[in-house]
Amino acid sequence: MRLILICLVFACIQASGQIVLRINDAPTVSLDVKDLTKLPRHTAALNEHGKQVSYEGPLLHDVLVLGGIDFGKGLRGKQLSAYVTAVANDGYEVVYALAEFDPTVMDSDIIVADKRDGQPLGANEAPFRIVVPHDKRPTRSVKLLREIDIVHLKK
């Protein structure tokens, strides 16, 4: 019974085409395809098993801003100890420093892709995929993206 429930939840998340965005203890924000298509589009390429693949979608920076992150004139002080986790439908998780998305710190060009080579993502990647184009291996390019959490370390 529990396995069936997990599968139903997975199917609902997959079919919904939404990303849940959590910032610390603030109420969650759900973003869907319509929200993301309103943002400026960018492309990023990944080397997948020796083949260059082109992805398209908004910058993750813009998605974070849409979800409530204020980069203002740049992150400072305690803001620099915040991190971002990306969680996939299959449980895969990756961590990034929040500063990676601050354009005053670096040009990461990390996108939330909804297209691959001009076509919608296939079932093994959809509804969204984070693409980290400057990594040497695509290990932080999360397929089946379901959730993004922003956590500020407390000291």
C-alpha positions in Angstrom: 0.0 0.0 0.0 2.8 2.4 0.9 4.6 1.8 -2.4 1.4 2.5 -4.3 0.9 5.8 -2.4 4.5 6.8 -3.1 4.0 6.0 -6.8 0.7 8.1 -6.9 2.5 11.0 -5.3 5.4 10.7 -7.8 2.9 10.6 -10.7 1.0 13.6 -9.4 4.2 15.6 -9.0 5.4 14.5 -12.4 2.1 15.4 -14.1 1.8 18.7 -12.3 4.8 20.3 -13.9 5.5 22.3 -10.8 8.5 23.2 -8.8 8.1 23.8 -5.1 10.3 26.6 -3.8 11.0 26.8 0.0 13.0 29.6 1.6 13.8 28.8 5.2 10.5 28.6 7.1 8.5 30.9 4.8 5.4 29.6 3.1 6.2 27.5 0.0 5.9 28.9 -3.5 4.8 26.7 -6.4 6.0 27.6 -9.8 4.7 26.0 -13.0 5.5 26.0 -16.7 3.4 29.2 -17.2 5.4 31.0 -14.5 8.7 30.0 -16.0 7.8 30.8 -19.6 7.3 34.5 -18.5 11.0 34.7 -17.6 13.8 35.5 -20.1 15.0 32.3 -22.0 18.6 31.1 -22.1 20.4 28.2 -23.6 23.0 26.0 -22.0 24.9 23.0 -23.4 25.9 19.8 -21.7 28.3 17.1 -22.8 26.4 13.9 -22.3 28.5 10.9 -23.1 30.5 12.8 -25.7 27.5 14.5 -27.4 26.7 18.2 -27.0 23.1 18.6 -26.0 21.4 22.0 -26.0 18.9 22.9 -23.2 16.6 25.9 -22.9 14.9 27.6 -20.0 15.2 30.6 -17.6 18.2 31.2 -15.4 17.9 29.6 -12.0 18.7 33.1 -10.6 15.5 34.4 -12.2 13.5 31.5 -10.8 14.9 32.2 -7.3 14.0 35.9 -7.7 10.5 35.0 -8.8 10.2 32.8 -5.7 11.2 35.6 -3.3 15.0 35.8 -3.1 16.3 39.3 -3.1 19.8 39.6 -4.5 19.6 43.4 -4.3 23.0 44.9 -5.0 24.6 41.6 -4.2 24.7 39.1 -1.4 26.7 40.1 1.7 27.6 38.9 5.1 25.4 36.1 6.5 23.6 35.8 3.1 26.8 34.3 1.7 26.4 31.3 4.1 23.1 30.3 2.4 22.8 27.2 0.2 20.4 25.9 -2.3 19.3 22.3 -2.6 17.7 20.8 -5.7 15.6 17.7 -5.1 14.5 15.4 -7.9 11.4 13.2 -8.0 13.6 10.1 -7.6 15.2 11.5 -4.4 18.5 12.7 -6.0 19.7 15.9 -4.3 22.4 18.4 -5.1 23.7 21.4 -3.1 24.8 24.7 -4.6 26.0 27.9 -2.8 23.4 30.7 -3.1 26.3 32.9 -4.2 26.5 30.8 -7.4 23.3 32.6 -8.5 24.4 36.1 -7.6 25.4 37.9 -10.9 27.7 40.2 -8.8 29.7 37.2 -7.7 29.8 35.0 -10.8 28.1 34.2 -14.2 27.0 30.7 -13.5 24.6 30.4 -16.5 22.7 27.7 -14.6 19.2 27.2 -16.1 16.0 25.4 -15.2 15.4 23.7 -18.6 12.1 22.7 -20.0 13.4 22.0 -23.5 16.2 19.7 -24.9 17.4 20.3 -28.5 14.3 22.5 -29.1 11.8 19.8 -27.9 10.0 19.3 -24.6 12.0 17.3 -22.1 11.5 13.5 -22.3 10.0 11.5 -19.5 13.4 10.7 -18.0 14.1 14.4 -17.4 10.7 16.2 -17.2 9.1 18.3 -16.0 12.3 20.4 -15.4 16.0 19.9 -15.3 18.6 22.1 -13.8 21.5 22.4 -16.2 24.9 23.5 -14.9 26.9 24.1 -18.1 30.3 24.9 -16.6 30.7 21.7 -14.6 33.1 19.2 -16.1 30.6 16.4 -15.5 26.8 16.8 -15.4 26.5 15.5 -11.9 24.8 18.7 -10.6 22.5 18.9 -13.5 19.4 17.5 -11.7 16.8 15.7 -13.8 13.2 15.3 -12.7 13.4 18.5 -10.7 10.6 18.7 -8.1 11.8 21.1 -5.3 14.3 23.9 -4.6 15.1 24.7 -1.0 17.1 27.8 0.1 18.5 27.5 3.6 20.3 30.2 5.6 22.8 28.7 8.0 22.3 29.9 11.6 25.2 30.7 13.9 
